[in-house]
Amino acid sequence: MSDHRVLKASILALPIVCASVAVAPAQQPQAADAAKNLTPVTNETLRNPPAADWLMWRRTYDGYGYSPLDQINKDNVKNLKPAWTWSMDPGATETTPIVHDGVLFLNHYGDKIQALNAATGDLIWEYKRDLPAKLMAERTNQLTKRNMAFYGDNLYIATSDAHIVALDAKSGKVVFDHTVADWTKGWRYSGGPFIANGVLVQGMTGCGNATPGGCFITGHDVKTGAELWRVHTIAQPGDANFDTWNGIPLESRFGSSAWISGSYDPDQDLVFYGTGQPYPWIAEMNGLLPKKPGAKNTALYTDSTLAIEPKTGKVKWYRQHLETDTWDLDYAYERMLIDLPVGGQTRKALVTTGKLGIIEAIDRTNGEWLWHKETIPQNVVASIDPKTGEKTINQASVPHIGQTTVNCPADPGGRGWPATAYSPKTGILYMPLNEYCSNTTPTPLDPGQAYTGGGRAVFARTLVPNSDGNVGRVEAIKLADRSQVWTVRTRTPQTGAVLPTAGGVVFGGGWDRWFRAYDDTTGKLLWETRVNNALNSFPITYSVNGKQYVAVVAGNGSSHARSLATLTPEIKNPDGGSVLWVFALPN
Amino acid sequence: MRSGTTGAAATLLACLLCASASYAQTPFVPDEWKYGKRQDSATLHYCVDARDPDLPVARKIGQAIASALLLQPKEHVIGENVVGETLDSLYEIFLGTCDVYLGFKLIPDAYPEWMKVTRPYYRASYLFTAVEPGWRSLADLPKSQAIGSTMGTSADLRLIQYLQALSPAERWSRFPMSSDQAALKALTNGTIGVALVWGPALWALQRSDAGLAKIRQLSPNPLPAATADVGAAVLANESFLRNSIDRAIASLTGDGTIQAILDSDKFPATAVK
């Protein structure tokens, strides 16, 4: 409707414009429609994507978030300049641009998708989803989407009203629009899909108290969107692990959100997906505490890695990382598939880090525990059995009704959804981290019927004890021996994902609007530039006609970043202004 | 810090002394500047919630408050066909629609700093309910059966604390229920023996669902009765409006208007004097 209004307005204005303007200055012509040259993306393409492209959330199936491009390197990154910028709709912009064959696809807050010429920023096409007014009015973080997928000739998106949509990548026309769940019941998508062995895989969130039984991960036909299988992230009746919820029935179980996309091992034909915690977070409220005599209360499959066959949805194995999570310390994030030396052997490892900031390596063939490495200050896990990975919880950190307890990190996490990244060139895991705690007071949040959140807690977030004032850290950990290679500590919270490249640089940014490039082996600051707003998204790099670009979205509105920002009140950002920044070396 | 009880205790002490506010920010609203100041100062825009069981009386109370303030009442119904919002999304509702939003329980420290609740206009109870005809109080519930409690209410939290004070052998099981409606459904289908629900919710649901007619109220014994006071929310910076509404509620309470509204619908609440 809005496009129609714009077109009409321009026609009415035309005669007046023609009468008053004698000569218009010559302008640069818009670049040719780059989308016409888009080539199909196949399973083989996704297994080995071109270096110039960024085809999925973390670029490759192994979840590394690493680019083999090296035109921009340690020596010349200091010359990086803006190549072009593009304004975006205001709101949380936690997104990952997708690039294929010189076309950049961008997902705005509120489900507007655009295809841009990746070299010039010119608009090729736009799709604007007509979301229900009531959903738009909620203005929640859920209207942002963290990733999209490209397969065949289509761009695949998950929408805020819980649909899977395929758009023709050349034109933006809808190929199919498949309803997965009823958004009026609270179902939402905030992460996006990826394609594994020709199947679209997508995780659901919003599984609060209006939707008992928990969240799920679904597999879909890439031609029609039809649902092929569904994996419930809370154990259902008949599941061998149904009786891990302290005896409470399915209608009293909530949560286990699958809100971040997954990774895929083509050799095993296995998808790896992470899950979040039970809802509400406070275990005394959700019924998992106190533990009933003789009952299990581990709450499967919350805070777990699920290994799923993409063609069938069969869960081949699972590994729970945190039992009875009562702090909102998700293990939902990227699972990296890295072969690592362990005990004199090379093991096929899966490396993930939850909100606790504990790097955990498990065997990706069977979920067997390999090792862990702590990073940020935390007081929740007192110890970890080095052989089994079993965690002993510090009981003093467990929230209790009628008390205020302290847990470090606070609920947004020592690392949140801004992704870590792994460089196979250096063997280093790069991590955007934050150090802080929470004074947690369970509170009856039953203010009326305006929302049915069902009670959670007041989280007063605070610096860690004896803090030097620095909140953020960019950390480099060599995974072969788990040594810390370097760390850069910052006052500003680290609110963006990191991007290592073969050029030897690691890009990252935070709440303070500085987008930075570090030396990947020393952490030395090589370049920085101040952008318009907080960096709270996933930077990518790509190339067009041999020229490398680095792209990142800056913007305000993300609840994650704004939560961290309360720790550094002197760093103020504008409310509005979401922008895609694209940098390149001068010609 | 990770290393055990001593470290954790030191952390607890240090951090209780250094807490910072988590509610200091107003929520992010894209293009907040587009919401200007309403010009119709002779009108009270009051909001009632379609999901709130007290909707019929809230409408009348809203009109009565407007009349007491000599303002033209303008009613807005929020929340039809949507399960709920976060508190943050209420901020935009205030900016765009409501001067005052009825139906908020007075719970200490439950609200962000950008909103305030007026003095209460009624008090209602949380009720233990059952279908078993022979039971008179909660104490009659066999230990083998469960209590289904609408999750996270102040009565639910009090129940949780009471149960934790008992030995495991003396405890009833508690099943957290997603809503009053879910709790009453579980009661009628036998999943639970007793449901702990908000009294106005039972009133509203029994009016609309004949299948719930057999549900009876029990004495809360051995627990004390749990009540909650209900008022209306306004933006914190609307102090004059809030004070005016407080005075209006006091006046309507004093002259019996509020109680008459409650009585006219046989609504299970009393005006708060």
Interface residues (C-beta under 8 A of the other chain):
Chain A: D89 P90 G91 A92 Y109 K134 A137 E138 R139 T140 T184 K185 G186 G208 N209 A210 P212 G247 I248 P249 E251 S252 F254 P280 E284 M285 N286 G287 P290 K292 P293 E374 P377 Q378 N379 V381 A382 S383 N394 A396 S397 I401 G402 T404 T405 V406 C408 C437 N439 T441 P442 T443 P444 L445 D446 P447 G448 Q449 A450 Y451 T452 G453 G454 G455 R456 V458 F459 A460 R461 T462 L463 V464 P465 N466 N556 G557 S559 R562 A565 T566 L567 P569 D575 G576
Chain B: M1 R2 S3 G4 T5 G7 A8 A9 A10 T11 L12 A14 C15 L16 C18 A19 S20 A21 S22 Y23 A24 Q25 P27 F28 V29 P30 D31 E32 D49 R51 D52 P53 I78 G79 N81 V82 V83 G84 E85 T86 L87 D88 S89 L90 E92 I93 Y101 G103 F104 K105 I107 D109 A110 Y111 V117 G148 T150 M151 G152 T153 S154 D156 L157 I160 Q161 Q164 P168 S173 R174 F175 P176 M177 S178 S179 A182 A186 T191 V230 A233
